[in-house]
Amino acid sequence: MKQHKKGLVIWILVVLALLTASILAGTHSRAESVQEAMRDAVLHGENRIAFLGGKTVSPALISAFTVTGLLLIIALLIRVFAVPRFKLQPGKLQLALEEAVGLFHNMAKSNSPHMNGFLGVYLFTAGLYVSVGTLFELLGLQVITTGGSPITLPAPLSDVNAAIGLGTMSYLVILSGGIAGNGLKGVGKTLKEFSLPISMSFRLFGALLSGLLVTELVYYYVNLSFVLPVIVGVLFTLLHAIIQTYVLTMLTALYYGEVSEKPHKE
């Protein structure tokens, strides 16, 4: 117990010393103002990447391709090497996979009890993409921009185009549930929620953007970037990965269940 307390005291003193040094050192000069740094974090107008040596694209597009490729490779490896070895008494990997799949399957079943097969698959896929895509920026993978400066790849959904794409896809899934459950009447029930894809898209984008801007501010004004900014960045990223995965999948399941429910006969 004494050793644990001693180690904790030493760790606290080290952190306090680093924070004190950061404050005493002051902010270092930057080539760009904080307004320019924040604007580029949102619009990606300056730090562009030449995709395959051709057209310049947003760094978030490279992140989207990278996350998609990683998920496909991992899914293929699990299907080929892990799934054939599943047993009635699950191991750690099998148990983790069953818990993850069961979480989204139960969410689909509870919100749409009469029609949930495809919904469960989509919720698992979308939730996995949002969570992994949000946590992707913690890897700190760097690429070279067209201007010759290094840049860390952001989360795919930090680009508003990616957020709109995912929100629109979720809306189309909801529309397909309305058509499957009620035919043309389901189309009318879905289209009356015309603002839904906009709200879902900008909810995703706004939440991830807020964490990105806070992290950018901390990195801009604090010199010892391996202390406070890292803690802030990790906390915001983890919270956004959990919250946005839950919000997107829950909203999709709720609206899907509503538009696909057959009318009750009196």
C-alpha positions in Angstrom: 0.0 0.0 0.0 2.8 2.4 0.9 4.5 1.7 -2.5 1.3 2.4 -4.4 0.9 5.7 -2.5 4.5 6.7 -3.1 4.2 5.9 -6.8 1.0 8.0 -7.0 2.6 11.0 -5.2 5.6 10.8 -7.6 3.3 10.7 -10.6 1.3 13.7 -9.4 4.5 15.7 -8.8 5.8 14.9 -12.3 2.5 16.0 -13.9 2.5 19.2 -11.8 6.1 19.9 -12.8 5.3 19.4 -16.5 2.3 21.7 -16.3 4.2 24.3 -14.5 7.0 24.2 -17.1 4.4 24.5 -19.8 2.9 27.7 -18.2 6.3 29.2 -17.6 7.5 28.5 -21.1 4.6 30.5 -22.6 3.1 30.0 -26.0 5.5 29.6 -29.0 5.0 31.5 -32.2 3.0 29.9 -35.0 3.0 30.5 -38.7 -0.8 30.6 -38.7 -3.2 32.3 -36.4 -5.7 30.4 -34.2 -8.5 31.4 -36.5 -6.7 29.9 -39.5 -6.0 26.7 -37.6 -9.6 26.3 -36.6 -11.0 27.1 -40.0 -8.7 24.6 -41.7 -9.7 22.0 -39.1 -13.3 22.4 -40.2 -13.0 23.0 -44.0 -9.7 21.3 -44.8 -9.0 24.0 -47.3 -5.3 24.3 -46.9 -3.9 20.9 -45.7 -4.9 18.8 -48.7 -3.5 15.4 -49.8 -2.8 14.2 -53.3 -4.8 11.0 -53.7 -2.7 8.5 -55.5 -0.6 11.3 -56.9 -3.6 12.9 -58.6 -6.5 15.0 -57.4 -6.2 16.7 -54.0 -8.7 15.5 -51.4 -9.5 16.1 -47.8 -7.5 14.1 -45.2 -10.8 12.7 -43.9 -11.3 10.9 -47.2 -8.0 9.0 -46.8 -9.1 8.2 -43.2 -12.4 6.8 -44.5 -10.7 4.6 -47.1 -8.2 3.4 -44.4 -10.9 2.6 -41.8 -13.0 0.8 -44.4 -10.1 -1.3 -45.6 -9.1 -2.2 -42.0 -12.6 -3.2 -41.1 -12.9 -5.4 -44.2 -9.6 -7.1 -43.6 -10.4 -7.8 -39.9 -13.8 -9.1 -40.9 -12.3 -11.4 -43.5 -9.7 -12.7 -41.0 -12.4 -13.4 -38.4 -14.6 -15.1 -40.9 -11.8 -17.4 -42.2 -9.8 -18.1 -39.0 -12.1 -17.5 -36.0 -15.7 -18.3 -36.9 -14.9 -22.0 -37.9 -13.4 -22.5 -34.5 -16.4 -21.2 -32.5 -17.7 -23.6 -29.8 -20.7 -24.0 -27.5 -18.5 -22.9 -24.7 -17.2 -19.6 -26.1 -13.7 -18.3 -25.6 -12.7 -14.7 -25.0 -12.8 -13.6 -28.7 -16.1 -15.5 -29.4 -17.6 -14.0 -26.3 -16.6 -10.5 -27.2 -18.0 -10.9 -30.7 -21.3 -12.3 -29.5 -21.7 -9.5 -27.0 -21.0 -6.8 -29.7 -23.4 -8.5 -32.2 -26.0 -9.1 -29.4 -26.0 -5.5 -28.3 -27.1 -4.2 -31.7 -29.4 -7.1 -32.4 -31.2 -6.5 -29.1 -31.5 -2.8 -29.9 -33.1 -3.6 -33.3 -35.4 -6.2 -31.8 -36.6 -4.0 -28.9 -37.4 -1.1 -31.2 -38.7 -3.0 -34.2 -39.9 -6.4 -32.9 -41.8 -7.3 -36.1 -39.1 -6.6 -38.6 -35.5 -6.4 -37.4 -33.3 -8.8 -39.4 -31.7 -6.3 -41.8 -31.9 -3.5 -39.2 -29.7 -5.4 -36.8 -27.1 -5.9 -39.5 -27.1 -2.3 -40.4 -26.9 -1.1 -36.8 -23.9 -3.3 -36.2 -22.1 -2.1 -39.3 -22.9 1.6 -38.8 -22.1 1.5 -35.1 -18.8 -0.3 -35.8 -17.8 2.2 -38.4 -18.6 5.2 -36.3 -16.8 3.9 -33.2 -13.7 2.7 -35.0 -13.6 5.7 -37.3 -13.7 8.0 -34.2 -11.0 6.1 -32.4 -8.9 6.0 -35.6 -7.5 9.5 -35.0 -5.9 8.2 -31.7 -3.4 6.2 -33.9 -1.8 9.4 -35.0 -1.0 8.3 -38.5 0.6 11.0 -40.5 0.7 11.9 -44.2 2.4 14.6 -46.2 0.2 17.4 -47.6 0.5 19.0 -51.0 2.4 21.8 -49.2 5.0 19.4 -48.0 4.0 19.5 -44.3 3.0 16.5 -42.2 -0.6 16.2 -40.9 -2.3 13.6 -38.7 -5.2 11.8 -40.3 -8.4 12.9 -38.6 -11.6 10.9 -38.0 -13.5 10.2 -41.2 -16.7 11.9 -39.8 -14.8 15.1 -39.1 -15.6 15.9 -42.8 -19.2 17.1 -43.2 -19.5 15.2 -46.4 -18.9 11.9 -44.6 -21.4 12.8 -41.9 -24.0 13.7 -44.5 -23.4 10.5 -46.4 -23.8 8.3 -43.3 -26.9 10.3 -42.2 -28.5 9.9 -45.7 -27.7 6.2 -45.7 -29.4 5.7 -42.4 -32.4 7.6 -43.7 -32.6 5.3 -46.7 -32.5 2.3 -44.4 -35.4 3.8 -42.5 -37.2 4.4 -45.8 -36.6 0.7 -46.8 -38.2 -0.4 -43.5 -41.3 1.8 -44.2 -41.6 0.3 -47.7 -41.1 -3.3 -46.5 -43.7 -2.9 -43.7 -46.3 -0.7 -45.2 -45.6 -0.2 -48.9 -46.4 3.2 -50.3 -47.9 4.3 -47.0 -44.5 3.6 -45.4 -42.9 6.0 -47.9 -45.3 8.8 -46.8 -44.6 8.0 -43.1 -40.9 8.3 -43.8 -40.9 11.4 -46.0 -42.8 13.4 -43.4 -39.6 13.3 -41.4 -37.8 15.2 -44.1 -35.4 16.9 -41.7 -34.2 13.6 -40.2 -31.2 13.1 -42.5 -30.1 16.7 -41.9 -30.4 16.4 -38.1 -28.6 13.0 -38.0 -25.8 14.2 -40.3 -25.1 17.5 -38.4 -25.5 15.8 -35.0 -22.6 13.5 -36.0 -20.5 16.2 -37.5 -21.1 18.7 -34.8 -20.3 16.4 -31.9 -17.0 15.3 -33.5 -16.2 18.8 -34.6 -16.6 20.2 -31.1 -14.0 17.7 -29.7 -11.7 18.4 -32.6 -11.8 22.2 -32.0 -11.3 21.9 -28.3 -8.2 19.6 -28.9 -6.9 22.1 -31.6 -7.2 24.9 -29.1 -5.4 23.0 -26.4 -2.6 22.0 -28.8 -2.3 25.6 -30.0 -1.9 27.2 -26.6 -0.1 24.6 -24.6 3.5 23.8 -25.4 4.0 20.5 -23.7 1.7 18.7 -26.0 2.4 15.3 -24.5 0.6 16.1 -21.2 -2.6 18.1 -21.2 -3.6 17.9 -24.9 -3.2 14.2 -25.0 -5.4 13.7 -22.0 -8.1 16.0 -23.4 -7.9 14.5 -26.8 -8.2 10.9 -25.6 -11.1 11.7 -23.3 -13.1 13.6 -25.9 -12.4 10.9 -28.5 -13.5 8.1 -26.3 -16.7 9.9 -25.2 -17.6 10.8 -28.7 -17.0 7.3 -30.0 -19.4 5.9 -27.3 -22.1 8.6 -27.5 -22.3 9.1 -31.2 -22.4 5.3 -31.9 -25.3 5.0 -29.4 -27.1 8.1 -30.7 -27.0 7.2 -34.4 -27.9 3.5 -34.0 -30.7 4.3 -31.5 -32.3 7.0 -33.6 -32.1 4.7 -36.7 -33.7 1.8 -34.8 -36.5 4.0 -33.3 -37.5 5.6 -36.6 -37.2 2.3 -38.5 -39.5 0.6 -36.0 -42.0 3.5 -36.2 -42.3 3.5 -40.0 -42.2 -0.2 -40.5 -44.9 -0.9 -37.9 -48.2 -2.1 -39.5 -51.3 -0.1 -38.6 -53.5 -1.6 -35.9 -57.0 -2.5 -37.0 -59.8 -1.3 -34.7 
